[in-house]
Amino acid sequence: MKNITNELYDLVYKNSVWPQDLLDNLKDPDYLSVKFDAYLKGTMAEVIFMDEGKKIVANYYFNSKGLVQKIEMIEDEKVFVIYSRIDEIAKVLLETNNMKYFEQIYELIAA
């Protein structure tokens, strides 16, 4: 049970990428642009970079606390979800038969 609690804590409160990290990527010549816009209660960042000669667009969605909620990549007009905080939380809750806590956790990360 302790492992599940730690895993859920990490999924709710820890962050793998911050908006500033995306700006720091501009030091890499393969990164072409980073643009921030308001999105719901948080921020959406559009990052454009080159990978193996292809232009790639990545969208990062942050909540009002700056925690990344979702990352998607667009390549050849196809959208791929790279990370979804809510999906990862749901997986843990489903695996442990604890979906009754989903709404409470969702409220924590939606702010």
C-alpha positions in Angstrom: 0.0 0.0 0.0 2.9 2.3 0.8 4.3 1.9 -2.8 0.9 2.9 -4.2 0.7 5.9 -2.0 4.2 7.0 -3.0 3.4 6.4 -6.7 0.2 8.5 -6.5 2.0 11.2 -4.6 4.6 11.4 -7.3 2.0 11.5 -10.1 0.0 14.3 -8.4 2.8 16.5 -7.1 6.1 15.9 -8.9 6.9 17.5 -12.3 9.2 16.2 -15.0 9.3 19.4 -17.0 8.7 23.1 -16.2 7.9 25.9 -18.6 11.4 27.3 -18.0 12.9 24.0 -19.2 11.3 24.5 -22.6 12.8 28.0 -22.9 16.2 26.5 -22.0 15.9 24.1 -25.0 16.2 27.1 -27.3 19.9 26.9 -26.7 19.9 23.7 -28.8 20.1 24.7 -32.5 17.5 22.0 -33.4 14.8 23.9 -31.4 13.2 26.6 -33.6 10.6 28.2 -31.3 8.7 28.1 -28.0 5.4 29.9 -27.7 3.3 30.2 -24.6 -0.5 30.9 -24.5 -3.1 30.9 -21.8 -5.0 27.6 -21.8 -8.0 27.0 -19.5 -6.6 27.9 -16.0 -3.0 27.3 -17.0 -0.6 27.6 -19.9 0.0 25.8 -23.2 3.4 25.8 -24.7 4.0 25.0 -28.4 7.5 23.8 -29.1 8.8 23.5 -32.6 12.0 21.6 -33.3 13.8 19.5 -35.9 14.3 15.8 -35.6 16.1 13.8 -38.3 15.3 16.5 -40.8 11.6 16.7 -39.9 9.8 19.6 -38.2 8.1 18.4 -35.1 5.5 20.3 -33.0 5.1 19.4 -29.3 2.4 20.9 -27.2 2.8 21.0 -23.4 -0.2 21.7 -21.2 0.5 23.0 -17.7 -2.0 23.7 -14.9 -2.0 27.0 -12.9 0.7 25.6 -10.6 3.1 25.0 -13.6 2.8 21.2 -13.4 2.7 19.5 -16.8 -0.6 17.7 -17.3 -0.2 16.5 -20.9 2.4 16.4 -23.6 1.5 15.7 -27.2 3.6 15.6 -30.4 2.4 16.3 -33.9 4.3 14.7 -36.7 3.1 14.3 -40.3 -0.3 15.6 -39.1 -0.7 12.8 -36.6 -1.1 13.6 -32.9 0.6 11.3 -30.4 0.0 11.7 -26.6 3.4 11.3 -25.0 2.3 11.9 -21.4 -1.0 12.4 -19.7 -0.9 12.9 -15.9 -4.6 12.0 -15.5 -4.1 8.8 -17.6 -1.2 7.7 -15.4 -3.1 8.3 -12.2 -6.1 6.4 -13.6 -3.9 3.5 -14.5 -2.6 3.2 -10.9 -6.1 3.5 -9.4 -7.5 0.9 -11.8 -4.7 -1.5 -11.1 -5.3 -1.2 -7.4 -9.2 -1.1 -7.5 -9.2 2.4 -6.0 -11.1 4.4 -8.7 -13.3 5.8 -5.9 -10.5 8.3 -5.2 -10.2 9.4 -8.9 -12.5 12.5 -8.4 -10.6 13.7 -5.4 -7.3 13.4 -7.1 -8.6 15.0 -10.3 -9.6 18.1 -8.2 -6.0 18.3 -6.9 -4.4 18.4 -10.3 -7.1 20.4 -12.2 -6.3 23.6 -10.3 
